Every structure is written in C-alpha cells, then in structure tokens.
Amino acid sequence: MGCPFTAAEEEGSSGVVQDVLDRCSIDKQRSLAVNKDGANHMTPEMAARLDGIVQEAIEGTGLTFGGDRAVTKR
C-alpha cells in the first residue's frame, strides 16, 4: 500500500506487525462467532450455487471438491 512499517512497529512480539499477524491468523478468524453459523444463513440454493462456483474455480487444478465440502489434492 506504499506505507511500510517502521522499525519500531516491526520490533518484538508486542509490535504492530505481530498484532496484525495475530489478528489475521486462521485460528483467530476461526474462533470468531460471526464465522460459526454460516449454515444458518445459507439456503440450499445458495449452497448449491457456491458449490458450482468452487467447482468451476478449481477445474483443471488437480483439486477435487468432495461431497463433504472438502477440497483435496488428487
């Protein structure tokens, strides 16, 4: 974005960079309540459409989209 972190912001485990990394980690994002109940907000039609989009996106990559909604490498 054209605004690099300063040396002070990058330093140590209490720096700004570490804070950003901590907040964006998969474990942190997975634990947020807002990410917990997608099944309660998605209709079967929406799920089917999303399945089609994912299937199209991974076509030709060697990945498969299983019935359990998992994307795996062949």
Secondary structure, DSSP 8 states (H G I E B T S, - for coil): ------HHHHSSTTSHHHHHHHHHSHHHHHH-GGGT-GGGT--HHHHHHHHHHHHHHHTTTTEEE-TTS-EEE-
